[in-house]
């Protein structure tokens, strides 16, 4: 497919941290990135990492892996309509959650609390750390050695102090824009927005499947209610009790489609108005991938509903409290007995030189890297082994 002039062209990539000969004609540079991500250990771990419901709570709930696949599918569909680079969108989508901890945002919050004295923990920054350093597959370098454009999309948020550290070690890297302002590529902007579209839709689906929210409650939300009513008008038999799941699926399908087409139309209008002629011009403009004003308001209503009815549901809160306890106690346990980690990480911990504040921060970061890489079930097994407690 012919790319728009404002799309990322793999033939004009800003390159990799370590120069490599191109893989042409078999693969473009962004296809190569996607393939490296799919074959990585961190990508496989996503199948056992929580989205909302903890991994052991049901086989049909979304995981970080299925969420990433849904983001990639939605992203490619929109990218195709806007003549953006589909392969880059897919690579970013598949990698954007590689740095997520076990137990979802509860695990991330707990690990951040543990790391406050040493700079905190950010899952977006950790995703970049995974592909830049923690994956160890190649004899020449650590990490996956991805293109700048893929790394730029992975790092969608970054605190200023973290960006300053990145800039010191990687002056041409993706941390610079968080200090100077500006936007990433359109492909990166697109992944950021479809991430939101995907988790709103599948959290509604999983919440209904779990029974923690009801169909009656979800119909209080205009964005869902509109398409649920349309589905009933076209297929009245969906009112029957034994077709409730079909009604849910059809309503969510319509809701997703409406948001996808809205992003296509609103973004096409923004591009027509701004008329960028190159990806570097895109980076100097305000965000161009967007909802219409009306759809943005309805999406925010959906997020508020999920926060109120699902994410703060007593059962979810109780599970998350226990998950935070697991992460906090693992951090303490490994700090007291680093040899309890795998040999690779125990060796890294012991190789940090000195006894000053910098050494202490370096050892704490080893603990954070180890815990962040865990799946839900491995974290629970390790917690039981080290503390004798059986939680969750």
N, C-alpha and C positions, 0 to 999 in steps of 0.2 A: 504494500500500500504506500502511496506517495505521502510523505510527511509534510505537514504545514511548516512554513518558515520559522515559526516560533516554537516548534517541537525540538526535543533533544535528538540530534543525529548521532548515532553511534560512531560514525566515521569522523566526527569532530569532538569526541569526548575530551574532557580535560585530563584524562588519563588515570593511571593507577599509581599507587605509591611506589611500587616496584615495577619498572618497565618490563613488558612482556611482548613478544611477537604476537600479532593478531591471529585469531583462529579462522580467518576467512579462507576459503569461501563457505566453510561449514557453518559457522556461527558469527553473528555480530558480537560486539563487545558486551552489549546489554543481555543478549541471549546467554552468553558465557557466564555473566554474573548470576542470572537466574539459575542456571544449572549448578553452579557452585553452592548456591544457597540451598537448593533442594537436596543436594547430596551431603549437606553438613550435619554434624551430630546435633547441633542446637536446634535445627529444624525438626528432626525426628522427635526430640524431647517435647515439642509443643503438643503432641497428641496426648500427653499426660499432664498438661498444665491447665489450671482452672481458667475459665472465662468468667462466669458468675457462680455456677454451681460447682462445688468441689468434685474432683475427678471420680471419687468413689460413690457419688450420690446418684448416678444413673448413667447408662450407656448411651443415651440418646441426646444428652445435653451437649451444647457446643463446648469445644476445647479451644485453646489458642490456635491449634492447627486448623480445625475446621473454620474458625473465624477468619484466619489468614487466607484460606482458599476462597471464602465468600467475598472478601475484600478484593482479591485478585480478579475474580469473575466480574464483579460489578465495575471495577476499574477498567478492565480491558474493554468492556462494552462501551463505556463512555469515551474512552480514549480513541476508539475506532471512529466514533461519530465526529470527533473534533480533530482528527488527523494528527493525534499525538502518538508518541512511541509506546505501543502496547507492551513490548518486551520490557522496557524500563519500568512501566507501571506495575507489571507482574512481579518483577524482581523486588521492587520496593515493598509491595504489598506482602509478599511472602517473607520478607525479612523484618518487617516493622516491629514485630513482637518478640524477636529472638532473645532480647534481654529481660523479658518479663520473669519475675520470680515465680516460685510455686505459690499457689493460693491466690492468684490474681492481685487485685489492688490491696487486699489486706496484707499479703506477704510483702508487697512493695513498701507499704507504709511502715510496717514493722522493721524492715531492713533499713529504710531511711532513718528511722528513729535510732537504730543501733549505730548508724554511721554519721550521725550529726556532728560529733567531734572531729570527724575526718573528711568533711566535705559533703556528706549526705549520699543518697543513692537516687538516681534518676533512671527509669527503665529505658527511655529513649537513648540516653547516653550509653547505657549498658548494651543496648542492641548494637550501637556502633562499636563499642569495645569488643563485642563478640566477633564481629566480622573483621575488625582491624587487628586483634591480638589473641583472643582466647581460643578460637578455632585453630587447631594445629594439625594441618593435613599435608603441608608442602615442605620440602627440604630447604628451600631458599629463604623462607620468611614465615613469620607467624601471621595468623589471620587468613582471610580469603582473598585479599588483594583485589577488592572490588573497585570499579570505576568511581570517580568523584561523584557523578550524577546519582548513582545508586546510594552512595554514602550520604549525600546531601538529603535524599528523600527519607532515609532511615532516621536521621537526626531532625525530627520535626519540632521538638521543643528542647531547650537547653538553657539552664540558668547562667547568668553572666559569669559567675566565678568559674563554672565548668568550661564555658567558652574560652575564657582567658587561658586556662590550662591547655585546652586543645590547641589554641593558636600558638602557644609557646613551643609545642612539639611538632605542630603540623601547620605552618603558616599559610599554606595554600589549601587547607582542608575546609570542611563544611562548618567549622565553628565560627569563622569570620563574620558571617552574616548576622549572628546574634549580637555582635558588638557594633557593627556598622549599620544595621537595619537592612531592609530589603526582604525579598521573597525568594523561595527556591523555585525550581522549574515548575512548569505547569503539571508535569507528570507527578511531581512530589505533592503539589497542592491538591491534585485530584485524589491521590491516595489518602491524604489527610481527611478529606471530606467523605469519601466512600467508607472509610473506617467508621465514621459516625453513623452513616446510613445503615451499614451492616449490623452494628451492635444494637442499634435501636430496634431493628426488625427482629433479630434473632433472640434478643432478650425478652421481647414480648412473647415470642413463640415458646421459649424455654420456661418463662414465668407461668404461662398458661399450662404447659405440660406438667409442671411441678405441682400445680394447684395452689401456689402461693398468691397468685392473682386470678381473678375470675373474668370470664368473657363479659359479664355485665360491667365490671370495673373498667376494662379496657375500652368499652364503648363510650366511656365518659370523655375519651381523648378524641378531639375532632379529626385528627389525621387518620386514626384507625376507623372511627365510626363511619366516616364518609365512604370508605371503600368496603366496609362490612355491609353497609346498606345497599351499595351498588351490587354486590355479589348476591344478596338475597333477592333483589328485584329481578336479576337475570336468572337465578337458580333458586326458586322458592323452596325446593326440596331440602335445601341446606338448613332449614329450620328444624328438621327432624333431629332428635337426640343422637341417633347413631351416625349422623353426618357432621357433627360439630367440628371434628378435626379438619374435615374438608373445607368447612366454612372458614376456619382459622387460616388454613393454608391459602385459600383463594383471596381472603382479605389482605393478608400480608403480601402476597404476590402482587396484588394491585397497588398496594401502598408503596412497595419497592419500585415498581415500574413508574409510578407517578413521580417519585423523587428522582429517579434516574433521568427521566425526560425533562424534568424541571432543571436539573443541573446542566443538561445538554443545552437547553434553550437559554438559560440565564448566562451561562459561560460564553456561548456563541455571541450573545449580545454584548457582553463585556469585552470580548476580543474585537468585535467589530468597532466598538467605540474607541478602544485603546490603540488598536492597529499595531501591535508589536511586530517587528520584522525579524527578531532574533531572540534566542533564549536569554541572552544576557540583558536584553531590553526588558524581558519579562521580569527578571530579577530586580530591576529598578522600579517597577510599577507596583501599585497596591495589588493585593490578591485578586486574581481574575477568575479562578474556579470557584463557583458560588451557587447558592440557592437563589431563587427569587425572594423578594421580601416576604411574601405571604408564606411560602414554603419554609423559610427559615423560622418564622414565628411558630408554625405548626410543629416543626421538628423540635424546637425548644420546649414546647408544651409536652411533647412525648417524653423528652429527657426528664422533665420535672416530674411527670407521672411515674416513670420508672424509679427515680430516686426516692419518691415518697412511698410508693406501694411495693416495690420489689427490693431495691438495694438496702432499704432500711427496714425490711420485714424482720420481725424478731428472730425467725429461724435463720435467716441469712446473717444477721448481726451476731447471733450466738456462734455460728460456724466461723465467722470471720474473727471473732475474739479468740477462739481456740487456735485458729491458724496463726494469728499474730503471736500467741504464746509459743507455738512451735518454733517460729523463726527466731524470736528473741532468745529462747533457751538454746537453740542450736548455735547461735552466734557466741553466746557465753561459753558453751561446752567446748566448741572448737578452739576458742581463744585460750582456754585453760589446758586443752589437750590437742594441739595441732596435729599430732601424729594420728589422731582418729580420722583425719581426712584421707583421701586417696593419696598414694605416694607422690603423685605429681604436684598436688597442692601443698602437701606437707613439706615437700622439698622447697617449693617457692616460698613458703612462710619462713623456713629456716635460712634461706638465702638472702633475706632482707638484712642488710648490714646495719650495725649500730644499735644504740639504745635511746636515741633522741626522738623528738616529736615526729620527724620525717619517717623514721623507721617504724614507729608505732602506727602511723597512717598507712604505710606500705603493707604491714602485716594485716591491718584491719581490712584493707582492700582485697587481700587474698581471701579472707573469710567471706567477704561480700560476693566475690566472684564465684566461690564454691557454692554458697547457698543459693545465689540467684540462678545458677545452672541446674538446680535440682528439679525433678518432677515432683508433683504432689505426693505420690506414693513413696518415693525414695526419701523425701523429707520426713514423712511420718515414720518410716522404718528406722531411719537414723535417729530420730528423736526418741523413739521407744528404746533403741539400743543404748543410747547415751544417758537417758534419764530414768528408764524403767517405767515411764508413763505411757499409757495407750490412749491417745486423744483422737477425736473425730472418728 
